[in-house]
Amino acid sequence: MFHSEVVVVAVGDVGWSQKHIRLWATQWIQTGSASSRTTLVKLIQLERSHKERSTIMKSHKGHKDTKTEASLEDSDKYQSYIIGLFLSCLYTILLFPIGFIGNILILVVNLNHREKMTIPDLYFVNLAVADLILVADSLIEVFNLNEKYYDYAVLCTFMSLFLQVNMYSSIFFLTWMSFDRYIALASSISSSPMRTMQHAKLSCGLIWMASILATLLPFTIVQTQHRGEVHFCFANVFEIQWLEVTIGFLVPFSIIGLCYSLIGRILMRSQKHRGLWPRRQKALRMIVVVVLVFFICWLPENVFISIQLLQGTADPSQRTATTLWHDYPLTGHIVNLAAFSNSCLNPIIYSFLGETFRDKLRLFIKQKASWSVVNRFCHHGLDLHLPVRSDVSEV
């Protein structure tokens, strides 16, 4: 009975001192009791096994924590990937067809009536070219969730070239169109020799040249950067990124906002012409849509870049550190989708909301359609002749 109690106590408190164990061992060995020697062996084995078990458990716990952290990290990556994939599919289903088909229609319809093309039409065509290339390029970008094609420096450089040139050209054309609309509406310069188709073509050429020049500087130093299995392609140069934010967003948005504010004032003053007021109201609503869409689409990406740049300003060592695109790839993916959305929405804002383009589109469908149903539909809503269109766009 005594030995049984010792075994129970030993199991319950293995922290007993070695002195007690040796004392009992001496007593039991001296008695020559076989049962005592058996109990001692069991006691020592229990203590040793407990220590070994404790060490193993600690080791296992640390290993488990590591596995848990790794599992959580993998889970976060998977969740971000699923969200990014969902947003990419949403963009492809809803916005991409609008941007792709819409910009193609603008090109086809306006070029089909090339002899009736006005100065605003010329700007629409050039804007559609830039947006169409940007939208087509976006389909590769939005589904490149793992950034795998950036393994190849040539593709990295090629994609950056196309994105930058067409991004700048799209923004610059939007900016110039706002200025041209203000000039056309604010004065009689529309009949001036300075506002001719030749000068408009020259302006388009200069805009494309400016877009290429604005791209060349970062393009010469664009590089692939790696972080694990993910690869990023960008020009991580502090001064150039500030330049991109300035000429790619701050200056254009300021000019667009100023021009459309002045246009709005002119339209408000024209309220005395009651017969024109319904059309002016529609134009004012369109102005608000133009400014808001540009601001909403381009603001997230430029804020994202600015945060990174401000971190570099506060701590110069951060200029060579990982960017927010490394640390927050899902957010970076979302802001890219927002920027691409602007090129998808431009056809709706600048063409399909305008009555003149809708008339051109109906006439184009009527001329090309072979079904009598379509012909009857077009005949109901349109004469066979285009309305006379002035060089002043529908704001």
LINFENVEN-V463652 format. One record per pair of residues at least 6 apart in sequence whose C-alpha atoms are under 6 Angstrom apart, sorted by the first residue. I is the first residue (numbers start at 1). J is the second residue. D is the distance in whole Angstrom. If there is no record, write none. Layout:
[[I & J & D] [I & J & D]]
//
This chain:
[[14 & 47 & 6] [28 & 36 & 5] [80 & 330 & 6] [88 & 142 & 6] [95 & 344 & 6] [98 & 344 & 6] [99 & 344 & 4] [100 & 132 & 6] [102 & 347 & 6] [103 & 128 & 5] [103 & 132 & 6] [103 & 347 & 6] [107 & 125 & 6] [118 & 391 & 6] [119 & 197 & 6] [127 & 170 & 6] [130 & 166 & 5] [130 & 170 & 6] [131 & 343 & 5] [134 & 166 & 6] [146 & 230 & 6] [147 & 230 & 6] [147 & 231 & 5] [150 & 156 & 5] [150 & 231 & 6] [156 & 233 & 6] [164 & 215 & 6] [165 & 211 & 5] [165 & 212 & 6] [165 & 215 & 6] [168 & 211 & 5] [169 & 208 & 6] [169 & 211 & 5] [175 & 252 & 6] [175 & 256 & 6] [178 & 256 & 6] [178 & 259 & 6] [179 & 259 & 6] [182 & 263 & 6] [184 & 190 & 5] [184 & 392 & 6] [218 & 235 & 6] [222 & 234 & 5] [222 & 235 & 4] [223 & 233 & 6] [223 & 234 & 6] [224 & 232 & 6] [224 & 233 & 5] [225 & 231 & 6] [225 & 232 & 5] [271 & 277 & 6] [283 & 395 & 6] [297 & 338 & 5] [297 & 339 & 5] [297 & 342 & 6] [298 & 339 & 5] [300 & 335 & 5] [301 & 335 & 5] [312 & 318 & 5] [312 & 319 & 5] [325 & 332 & 5] [351 & 357 & 6] [366 & 375 & 6] [366 & 378 & 6]]
//
